[in-house]
Amino acid sequence: MFFDKYRKKEDGAIRFYDLHSTRTRILCVVIFLICIAILIATLFPPVWVFLASFRNIKDFNNNPTILPERLDFKLFAQTWKELKFAKNYMNSFIVVIGSVFCAVFFNGILAYGVAILKPKGYKAIFGLVMWCLLIPPMTSMVALFVNINKLHLSQSFISLWLMFGANAFYVIMFKQFFESLPKELIEAAQLDGAGYLQTFLKIILPLSKSIVMVIVIFSINAAWSDFLMPYLVLNGSGKETVMVRLFSFQGSNATAVEVLRAVVYSIIPPVLLFLIFQKQITEGAAAGALKG
């Protein structure tokens, strides 16, 4: 019964006719056990945080068990109100929305020029994009922060949005996908009088929904989880994101249990995002990375 799902499987590392070998069957069981162990190790920290957040501070310090005495969701509502988390949630959503737009539009435009238009010097531009992948992000953090201050964009969401509009990894994913699109449709649009921008918006992007979805998911997760740049740019402005707010708890009067409840609030959006779009994440990422 355990191997019945392999009966109609004709591709992949293990197929049904491979299971006639006892050695392969044992290997398959071992792989499943390893995957289950990895799953348990991965899920244990967020599950522990979620269950521990239902305790009071006395029970949390004295009782080492995982399961709380009772599940009282009113504690979450109380913490949300006391810590004024709604404002930080709204700030994070503003950062995410602007970052998604910039990540898709600006990186897509650059990839469109390199992959489709190919003006003079496009190889040099693409070479610079590839070189950007070799530069650790932390090495450019100081220069980026100095330029943000010179442009008077500190304490503004705009600087965070523009950061996601210049991502070499997104450009390469877009480029690889754009090169696989049928050139006949692009040429037909140009013959009909469509301009470069119009072709990009009405032809290229609608044909690239899968890779656009991948970039959207990646940029949402990155923008929501980012701490350092929002902390440097927005700290003290009243526009702090969820992650910056979590960091500020270490110097506040919030108890350890209240901090855990705040952590639960911070991990809910990425978890929901993955649960809803896990198929697009795996399939779209593979398509964008391997095409071309």
Secondary structure in CASP SS format (residue, H / E / C, confidence):
PFRMAT SS
TARGET T0000
AUTHOR 0000-0000-0000
METHOD secondary structure of the structure
MODEL  1
M C 1.00
F C 1.00
F C 1.00
D H 1.00
K H 1.00
Y H 1.00
R C 1.00
K C 1.00
K C 1.00
E C 1.00
D C 1.00
G C 1.00
A C 1.00
I C 1.00
R C 1.00
F H 1.00
Y H 1.00
D H 1.00
L H 1.00
H H 1.00
S C 1.00
T H 1.00
R H 1.00
T H 1.00
R H 1.00
I H 1.00
L H 1.00
C H 1.00
V H 1.00
V H 1.00
I H 1.00
F H 1.00
L H 1.00
I H 1.00
C H 1.00
I H 1.00
A H 1.00
I H 1.00
L H 1.00
I H 1.00
A H 1.00
T H 1.00
L H 1.00
F H 1.00
P H 1.00
P H 1.00
V H 1.00
W H 1.00
V H 1.00
F H 1.00
L H 1.00
A H 1.00
S C 1.00
F C 1.00
R C 1.00
N C 1.00
I H 1.00
K H 1.00
D H 1.00
F H 1.00
N H 1.00
N H 1.00
N C 1.00
P C 1.00
T C 1.00
I C 1.00
L C 1.00
P C 1.00
E C 1.00
R C 1.00
L C 1.00
D C 1.00
F C 1.00
K H 1.00
L H 1.00
F H 1.00
A H 1.00
Q H 1.00
T H 1.00
W H 1.00
K H 1.00
E H 1.00
L C 1.00
K C 1.00
F H 1.00
A H 1.00
K H 1.00
N H 1.00
Y H 1.00
M H 1.00
N H 1.00
S H 1.00
F H 1.00
I H 1.00
V H 1.00
V H 1.00
I H 1.00
G H 1.00
S H 1.00
V H 1.00
F H 1.00
C H 1.00
A H 1.00
V H 1.00
F H 1.00
F H 1.00
N H 1.00
G H 1.00
I H 1.00
L H 1.00
A H 1.00
Y H 1.00
G H 1.00
V H 1.00
A H 1.00
I H 1.00
L H 1.00
K C 1.00
P C 1.00
K C 1.00
G C 1.00
Y H 1.00
K H 1.00
A H 1.00
I H 1.00
F H 1.00
G H 1.00
L H 1.00
V H 1.00
M H 1.00
W H 1.00
C H 1.00
L C 1.00
L C 1.00
I C 1.00
P C 1.00
P H 1.00
M H 1.00
T H 1.00
S H 1.00
M H 1.00
V H 1.00
A H 1.00
L H 1.00
F H 1.00
V H 1.00
N H 1.00
I H 1.00
N H 1.00
K H 1.00
L C 1.00
H C 1.00
L C 1.00
S C 1.00
Q C 1.00
S C 1.00
F H 1.00
I H 1.00
S H 1.00
L H 1.00
W H 1.00
L H 1.00
M H 1.00
F H 1.00
G C 1.00
A C 1.00
N C 1.00
A H 1.00
F H 1.00
Y H 1.00
V H 1.00
I H 1.00
M H 1.00
F H 1.00
K H 1.00
Q H 1.00
F H 1.00
F H 1.00
E C 1.00
S C 1.00
L C 1.00
P C 1.00
K H 1.00
E H 1.00
L H 1.00
I H 1.00
E H 1.00
A H 1.00
A H 1.00
Q H 1.00
L H 1.00
D C 1.00
G C 1.00
A C 1.00
G C 1.00
Y H 1.00
L H 1.00
Q H 1.00
T H 1.00
F H 1.00
L H 1.00
K H 1.00
I H 1.00
I H 1.00
L H 1.00
P H 1.00
L H 1.00
S C 1.00
K H 1.00
S H 1.00
I H 1.00
V H 1.00
M H 1.00
V H 1.00
I H 1.00
V H 1.00
I H 1.00
F H 1.00
S H 1.00
I H 1.00
N H 1.00
A H 1.00
A H 1.00
W H 1.00
S H 1.00
D C 1.00
F C 1.00
L H 1.00
M H 1.00
P H 1.00
Y H 1.00
L H 1.00
V H 1.00
L H 1.00
N C 1.00
G C 1.00
S C 1.00
G C 1.00
K C 1.00
E C 1.00
T C 1.00
V H 1.00
M H 1.00
V H 1.00
R H 1.00
L H 1.00
F H 1.00
S H 1.00
F H 1.00
Q H 1.00
G H 1.00
S C 1.00
N C 1.00
A C 1.00
T C 1.00
A H 1.00
V H 1.00
E H 1.00
V H 1.00
L H 1.00
R H 1.00
A H 1.00
V H 1.00
V H 1.00
Y H 1.00
S H 1.00
I H 1.00
I H 1.00
P H 1.00
P H 1.00
V H 1.00
L H 1.00
L H 1.00
F H 1.00
L H 1.00
I H 1.00
F H 1.00
Q H 1.00
K H 1.00
Q H 1.00
I H 1.00
T H 1.00
E H 1.00
G H 1.00
A H 1.00
A H 1.00
A H 1.00
G H 1.00
A H 1.00
L H 1.00
K C 1.00
G C 1.00
END
